[in-house]
Amino acid sequence: MPVIKQKQIRHFALDRCFRNKTKRYYIEDLLAECNKDLVRYDCTPVSERTLKYDINEFESIYHVGVLHLRDAHNRVYYRYEDTNFSIQQAPLTDEEIAKLKDTVLMLSRLKGLPQFDWMAETLTEIETKMHLNNHTESIIGFEGNEYLQGLEHLETLFNYILSKQSIELTYQPFGQPEQVLTLHPYYIKQHNSRWFLLAEDADKGKMMNFALDRIQGIEPSRVAYKETDIDFSEYFDDVIGVSIPQGKEPEHVLLRFASSRLPYVLSKPLHPSQKTKDKQQGLIEITVIPNRELEAQILWFGEDVEVLAPESLRLQIQAKIKKMHELYHKNLQN
């Protein structure tokens, strides 16, 4: 456990003892109370020297008087000068306010999502009680698209997954007719600022992903919900994005990057499996299942990247580049 956390445990234990109006806590008693709490949280017990240092810190950190009182035998025991005081009621320090402000700002990103509507009211209350209203300047920018279609389905899908309820999904892929599918919903994932539902088609027994912006309607289904043992924290380990081609295995994808683009790729890896094969030649290897998101990523780099392997992916990219060339050549002639 971090040192700062252990220190908090000790301070809370001391606070509890210092507030006690009836019992006298000598240094050995304080040490016993602190170590009892530390052991409860699987932390290493501390020495009397460390504890005395903590006691000396109290006045400067929490701005409270800690009395060093002596009994009839001239033994020292400790108590707050104001026994109504508690560090849990102490005002926040400037550093704590700064950290809380940043946390509030980051949580504010979620206010636009339907399932987090409650957060708008909660954050306003926090800002008012903690006097953060004058500390709301943003110093961190996050990518997001609050106007993206389909966000209104997030709360509904979230609740169906939570309650393990199968659904009837009305879905219309681009350029295709509308269809109604019976699904077992399992997971919601964001990729490239868009949201996707991962669900098993009840009729085909096949895991599929559905873009939320193409969903036309969602209704509960009478079909019994089928649970899954898939660990979605690892499910996407072998791909970039959300598309997992059925029956495909990960391949070694070898890419050659231009010297001007290589530092970008080294600082922001395309995939956790990325390896630098030859820095001088700009050779980068990732081990993934090729899918449309990988192709899109490669095409995004334009002339700064060349696919060297596997041959099937190289030919696929080559075909797309050829079509792009024909399109632009055709338009130039017109």
C-alpha positions as CSV (number, residue, x, y, z in Angstrom):
1,M,0.0,0.0,0.0
2,P,1.3,3.5,-0.8
3,V,3.0,5.4,2.1
4,I,0.5,8.2,1.9
5,K,-2.4,5.7,2.4
6,Q,-0.7,4.2,5.5
7,K,-0.2,7.7,6.8
8,Q,-3.9,8.4,6.4
9,I,-4.8,5.3,8.3
10,R,-2.5,6.4,11.2
11,H,-3.9,9.9,11.2
12,F,-7.5,8.7,11.4
13,A,-6.6,6.4,14.3
14,L,-4.9,9.3,16.1
15,D,-7.9,11.5,15.4
16,R,-10.2,8.9,17.0
17,C,-8.0,8.8,20.1
18,F,-7.4,12.5,20.5
19,R,-11.2,13.1,20.4
20,N,-11.9,10.7,23.2
21,K,-12.9,12.8,26.3
22,T,-12.9,10.0,28.8
23,K,-10.0,7.7,28.0
24,R,-6.4,8.7,28.4
25,Y,-4.2,7.6,25.5
26,Y,-0.5,7.3,26.3
27,I,2.1,6.8,23.5
28,E,1.9,3.0,23.8
29,D,-1.9,3.2,23.5
30,L,-1.7,5.3,20.4
31,L,0.8,3.0,18.9
32,A,-1.4,0.0,19.6
33,E,-4.4,1.7,18.1
34,C,-2.5,2.8,14.9
35,N,-0.9,-0.6,14.4
36,K,-4.2,-2.4,14.9
37,D,-5.7,-0.4,12.1
38,L,-2.7,-0.8,9.9
39,V,-2.7,-4.6,10.3
40,R,-6.4,-4.6,9.5
41,Y,-5.6,-3.1,6.1
42,D,-2.6,-5.4,5.5
43,C,0.0,-2.6,6.3
44,T,3.2,-2.9,8.1
45,P,3.1,-1.7,11.8
46,V,5.1,1.4,12.6
47,S,7.5,2.4,15.3
48,E,7.0,4.8,18.2
49,R,9.4,7.2,16.5
50,T,7.2,7.4,13.4
51,L,4.1,7.9,15.5
52,K,5.7,10.8,17.4
53,Y,6.5,12.4,14.1
54,D,2.8,12.1,13.1
55,I,1.7,13.7,16.3
56,N,4.0,16.7,15.8
57,E,2.6,17.1,12.2
58,F,-1.0,17.4,13.4
59,E,-0.8,21.1,14.4
60,S,0.8,22.2,11.2
61,I,-1.4,20.0,8.9
62,Y,-4.8,20.3,10.5
63,H,-4.3,23.6,12.4
64,V,-5.4,22.0,15.7
65,G,-3.9,22.0,19.2
66,V,-2.8,18.6,20.5
67,L,-2.3,18.7,24.3
68,H,0.6,16.8,25.9
69,L,-1.0,16.3,29.4
70,R,0.7,14.7,32.4
71,D,-1.0,12.4,34.9
72,A,-0.2,12.0,38.6
73,H,2.8,9.7,37.7
74,N,4.2,12.3,35.3
75,R,3.3,10.2,32.3
76,V,2.2,12.0,29.1
77,Y,-1.1,11.3,27.4
78,Y,-2.5,13.1,24.4
79,R,-5.8,14.9,23.7
80,Y,-7.2,17.5,21.4
81,E,-7.4,21.0,22.9
82,D,-10.8,21.1,21.3
83,T,-12.3,17.6,21.6
84,N,-15.1,18.5,19.2
85,F,-12.6,18.8,16.4
86,S,-12.0,16.0,13.9
87,I,-9.7,15.9,10.9
88,Q,-12.7,14.6,9.0
89,Q,-14.3,18.0,9.4
90,A,-11.2,20.0,8.7
91,P,-11.2,22.3,5.6
92,L,-9.5,21.1,2.5
93,T,-6.0,22.2,1.8
94,D,-5.2,24.1,-1.4
95,E,-3.6,21.0,-2.9
96,E,-6.7,18.9,-2.0
97,I,-9.0,21.5,-3.6
98,A,-6.9,21.5,-6.7
99,K,-7.1,17.7,-7.0
100,L,-10.8,17.6,-6.2
101,K,-11.4,20.3,-8.9
102,D,-9.6,18.2,-11.5
103,T,-11.6,15.2,-10.5
104,V,-14.9,17.1,-10.8
105,L,-13.8,18.4,-14.2
106,M,-13.0,14.9,-15.4
107,L,-16.3,13.5,-14.1
108,S,-18.1,16.3,-15.9
109,R,-17.3,14.6,-19.2
110,L,-19.9,11.9,-18.2
111,K,-22.7,14.4,-17.7
112,G,-23.7,14.2,-21.3
113,L,-24.3,10.5,-21.2
114,P,-27.8,9.4,-20.4
115,Q,-27.0,7.0,-17.6
116,F,-25.0,9.8,-15.9
117,D,-27.7,12.5,-15.9
118,W,-27.7,12.3,-12.0
119,M,-24.1,13.4,-12.1
120,A,-25.0,17.0,-13.1
121,E,-26.9,17.6,-9.9
122,T,-24.3,15.8,-7.8
123,L,-21.4,17.7,-9.2
124,T,-23.2,21.0,-8.7
125,E,-23.7,20.1,-5.1
126,I,-20.0,19.2,-4.6
127,E,-18.9,22.4,-6.3
128,T,-21.2,24.4,-4.0
129,K,-20.3,22.7,-0.7
130,M,-16.6,22.6,-1.5
131,H,-16.6,26.2,-2.8
132,L,-15.2,25.1,-6.2
133,N,-17.4,27.4,-8.2
134,N,-14.5,29.8,-8.6
135,H,-12.1,27.1,-9.5
136,T,-13.8,25.7,-12.6
137,E,-11.2,26.7,-15.3
138,S,-10.4,23.6,-17.4
139,I,-6.8,22.6,-17.8
140,I,-7.4,19.2,-19.5
141,G,-9.2,18.7,-22.8
142,F,-10.9,15.4,-23.6
143,E,-12.0,14.2,-27.0
144,G,-15.7,13.5,-27.3
145,N,-18.7,14.1,-29.4
146,E,-21.8,15.0,-27.5
147,Y,-23.8,15.3,-30.7
148,L,-23.1,11.7,-31.8
149,Q,-26.3,9.8,-32.7
150,G,-27.2,6.8,-30.6
151,L,-26.1,8.1,-27.2
152,E,-29.7,8.0,-26.1
153,H,-29.5,4.2,-26.2
154,L,-26.7,3.9,-23.7
155,E,-28.8,4.0,-20.6
156,T,-31.3,1.5,-22.0
157,L,-28.6,-1.0,-23.1
158,F,-26.7,-0.5,-19.8
159,N,-29.8,-1.5,-17.8
160,Y,-30.6,-4.5,-20.0
161,I,-27.1,-5.8,-19.6
162,L,-27.2,-5.2,-15.9
163,S,-30.5,-7.0,-15.5
164,K,-29.5,-9.8,-17.9
165,Q,-32.4,-9.3,-20.3
166,S,-32.4,-10.4,-23.9
167,I,-33.6,-7.8,-26.4
168,E,-35.2,-7.2,-29.8
169,L,-33.0,-4.8,-31.6
170,T,-34.2,-2.9,-34.6
171,Y,-31.0,-2.1,-36.6
172,Q,-30.3,-0.6,-39.9
173,P,-26.7,-0.8,-41.3
174,F,-25.7,1.9,-43.7
175,G,-27.1,1.3,-47.2
176,Q,-29.1,-1.8,-46.1
177,P,-32.7,-2.5,-45.1
178,E,-33.9,-2.3,-41.5
179,Q,-33.8,-5.6,-39.6
180,V,-35.0,-6.9,-36.2
181,L,-32.6,-9.2,-34.3
182,T,-33.0,-11.1,-31.1
183,L,-29.8,-10.5,-29.0
184,H,-28.2,-11.4,-25.7
185,P,-26.4,-8.1,-24.8
186,Y,-23.1,-8.3,-22.9
187,Y,-20.9,-5.3,-23.3
188,I,-20.7,-1.7,-24.5
189,K,-17.4,-0.4,-25.9
190,Q,-16.2,2.9,-27.2
191,H,-13.8,3.1,-30.2
192,N,-12.8,6.2,-32.2
193,S,-15.4,8.3,-30.3
194,R,-18.3,5.9,-31.3
195,W,-20.1,3.4,-29.1
196,F,-20.7,-0.2,-29.9
197,L,-22.9,-3.0,-28.4
198,L,-21.4,-6.5,-28.2
199,A,-24.1,-9.1,-28.2
200,E,-24.8,-12.6,-29.3
201,D,-27.3,-13.2,-32.1
202,A,-29.8,-15.6,-30.5
203,D,-30.6,-17.2,-33.9
204,K,-27.1,-17.6,-35.2
205,G,-25.3,-18.1,-31.9
206,K,-22.7,-15.6,-33.2
207,M,-21.0,-12.7,-31.3
208,M,-21.5,-9.4,-33.2
209,N,-21.0,-5.7,-32.7
210,F,-23.6,-3.1,-33.4
211,A,-23.0,0.7,-33.7
212,L,-25.3,2.6,-31.4
213,D,-25.9,5.3,-34.1
214,R,-27.5,2.7,-36.3
215,I,-30.0,1.4,-33.7
216,Q,-33.6,2.3,-34.5
217,G,-35.2,0.8,-31.5
218,I,-34.8,-1.6,-28.5
219,E,-37.4,-3.7,-26.8
220,P,-37.2,-6.5,-24.3
221,S,-37.4,-10.1,-25.7
222,R,-39.2,-13.1,-24.3
223,V,-36.3,-15.3,-25.2
224,A,-34.4,-16.5,-22.1
225,Y,-31.2,-14.6,-21.6
226,K,-28.0,-16.6,-22.3
227,E,-25.1,-15.7,-20.1
228,T,-21.5,-15.8,-21.4
229,D,-18.2,-16.6,-19.8
230,I,-16.2,-14.2,-22.1
231,D,-13.9,-11.9,-20.3
232,F,-14.4,-8.7,-22.2
233,S,-11.4,-7.1,-20.6
234,E,-9.3,-9.5,-22.7
235,Y,-11.7,-10.1,-25.6
236,F,-10.3,-7.3,-27.8
237,D,-6.6,-8.0,-27.1
238,D,-5.9,-9.4,-30.6
239,V,-7.5,-6.6,-32.6
240,I,-7.5,-2.9,-33.2
241,G,-11.1,-1.6,-32.7
242,V,-14.2,-3.7,-32.2
243,S,-14.4,-6.0,-35.2
244,I,-13.2,-9.6,-34.6
245,P,-13.3,-11.7,-37.8
246,Q,-14.6,-15.2,-37.1
247,G,-12.2,-18.1,-37.5
248,K,-9.2,-15.8,-37.9
249,E,-6.0,-16.0,-35.9
250,P,-3.6,-13.2,-35.0
251,E,-0.9,-12.5,-37.7
252,H,2.5,-10.7,-37.6
253,V,1.8,-7.4,-39.4
254,L,5.1,-5.8,-40.5
255,L,4.9,-2.1,-41.3
256,R,7.6,0.3,-42.6
257,F,7.1,3.9,-41.5
258,A,8.7,7.1,-42.9
259,S,11.4,8.6,-40.6
260,S,9.2,11.6,-40.1
261,R,6.3,9.5,-38.8
262,L,8.2,6.9,-36.8
263,P,8.6,8.9,-33.6
264,Y,4.8,9.3,-33.5
265,V,4.3,5.6,-33.8
266,L,6.9,4.8,-31.2
267,S,5.4,7.3,-28.7
268,K,1.8,6.1,-29.4
269,P,1.9,2.4,-30.2
270,L,-0.7,1.1,-32.6
271,H,-1.3,-2.0,-30.4
272,P,0.1,-3.4,-27.1
273,S,1.9,-6.1,-29.1
274,Q,3.9,-3.5,-31.0
275,K,7.6,-4.2,-31.4
276,T,10.4,-2.2,-33.0
277,K,12.1,-4.6,-35.5
278,D,14.5,-2.1,-37.0
279,K,14.5,1.5,-36.0
280,Q,16.8,2.6,-38.7
281,Q,14.6,1.1,-41.4
282,G,11.4,2.2,-39.6
283,L,10.2,-1.4,-39.2
284,I,7.4,-1.9,-36.7
285,E,5.6,-5.2,-36.1
286,I,2.2,-5.8,-34.4
287,T,0.5,-9.1,-33.8
288,V,-3.2,-8.8,-34.5
289,I,-6.1,-10.2,-36.4
290,P,-6.4,-8.0,-39.6
291,N,-9.8,-6.2,-39.7
292,R,-11.3,-3.1,-41.2
293,E,-10.2,-0.9,-38.3
294,L,-6.6,-1.9,-38.9
295,E,-7.0,-1.1,-42.6
296,A,-8.5,2.3,-41.7
297,Q,-5.6,3.0,-39.4
298,I,-3.0,2.1,-42.0
299,L,-4.8,4.2,-44.7
300,W,-4.9,7.1,-42.2
301,F,-1.1,7.2,-42.2
302,G,-1.2,7.7,-46.0
303,E,2.2,7.7,-47.8
304,D,4.0,7.5,-44.4
305,V,3.5,3.7,-44.1
306,E,3.9,0.6,-46.2
307,V,2.6,-2.8,-45.4
308,L,5.3,-5.4,-45.9
309,A,3.5,-8.5,-44.4
310,P,1.3,-10.4,-44.5
311,E,0.8,-10.5,-48.2
312,S,-3.0,-10.7,-47.9
313,L,-3.2,-7.4,-46.0
314,R,-0.7,-5.8,-48.4
315,L,-2.9,-6.7,-51.4
316,Q,-6.0,-5.5,-49.6
317,I,-4.5,-2.1,-48.9
318,Q,-3.1,-2.0,-52.5
319,A,-6.6,-2.6,-53.9
320,K,-8.0,0.2,-51.8
321,I,-5.3,2.6,-52.9
322,K,-5.9,1.6,-56.5
323,K,-9.6,2.4,-56.2
324,M,-8.8,5.8,-54.6
325,H,-6.4,6.5,-57.4
326,E,-9.1,5.6,-60.0
327,L,-11.6,7.8,-58.2
328,Y,-9.3,10.9,-58.2
329,H,-8.1,10.2,-61.7
330,K,-11.7,10.0,-62.9
331,N,-12.6,13.3,-61.2
332,L,-9.6,15.1,-62.6
333,Q,-10.7,14.0,-66.1
334,N,-14.2,15.3,-65.5
